[in-house]
């Protein structure tokens, strides 16, 4: 039995229309193009978001970790001000205050006759020993069952009488 066409139907069918039961080539091609476009856009998006971090890493900036955190915050929150702040931080050089201060501290320790790094180890640590009752220790306060020694009061210098300069 032969199929008869409708009298109004055209006898020539365009190439993008497939016969029933055949593979739709145009749909397969468009699916591949869409997949490549989505992957390309995602790669571009992630590279663009990592741009300030890469700039700071390449130039060995001190603020590299701050720039990296700002880039991650902007990536997850979609607040682009963090990305702009990270880009600006990656472009500028912050002065290094740590190195000169460490050199000053080392020189001061050398003048004091200490070995380098030894000055911070000499800071006294006050500890309270709850061995004596509060009534026996002068200038002590009782905190629960522990006795805490209070620091001694500084000596007050005697006030000098004011001089009358213009009498």
Order of alpha helices (4+ residues) and beta strands (2+ residues): alpha-alpha-alpha-alpha-alpha-beta-beta
